[in-house]
Amino acid sequence: MRSGYVAVIGRANAGKSTLINVMVGEKVSIVSPKPQTTRDRILGVLTKADYQIVFVDTPGIYKAKNTLTDRMMRTTEESAKSVDFLLYVLDGHEGVRDEDFALINKYKALGIPMAVAYTKIDIMPRENIPPDMAKFADSGVDLDVFPVSARKGTNIRKLEEFLVSRMPEGEKVFEQEIVSDKSERFMIAEIMREKILLKYDKEIPHGVAIVINTFRRGENGVYEISLDIVCEKPGHKAILIGKQGRAIKEVSSFARRDMEKFLSSKVFLTTYVKVKEEWRDRPDLLKEYGYEEYREE
């Protein structure tokens, strides 16, 4: 039996969460085209008869602009130090940048085995791949590089087999049926945040927190869910609600459908929008909203 932890790291919006979701076979992390979609350290567990890989999904590497982002970056740094293997995810569609090599060399210095997943090859010209691979050779970065498409499944099996071969011998970390360390309550909040990221533009989604007030299943099997959408400015609240409440109704309906799919049951969803100015820079509110600083146990 092979079993171990793989930290999935890389620049913001490189496709880390999408790759983990596909490899695990379940949605364990939300995805959107916007940077900073992942805010927490989330485990996705792939279990087969003779191996188990625990993927550690980390916040994308991004310049800290507030206390929340600073904590996210520290979570990524600490998570990368306590695993068996590092998988650096590089957005092939954007091309290989000097910033990528700087980050790769930084994490290589930890002395942990490492490889690169060169993602999104389904939405880029194939002729761009060989020159990018040549950049690795020219840079002196001697790592296995896997061009993959999570959406199309291209080379995913090959990457999985490679990661398995790099896992140490050992027993399972999690039971067979577990695919994530996060609760249903956490995932419901993340689904709501994902839909806000997808619907609204620019700075508003990044200033939003989701607080679950009620999460219970009735005798009829229907889930009653009540939540707060916390934003930072009165103007953001107005945009979130929209004219005659149309925007909040639309995004809530969008979220409810995914919640029902996730829970395999009907959902009665109630949403409220509240303003807490500069909550991302307030440690008391960060703790209240579940963004406590990650510490390795």
Disulfide bonds with the S-S distance in Angstrom:
none
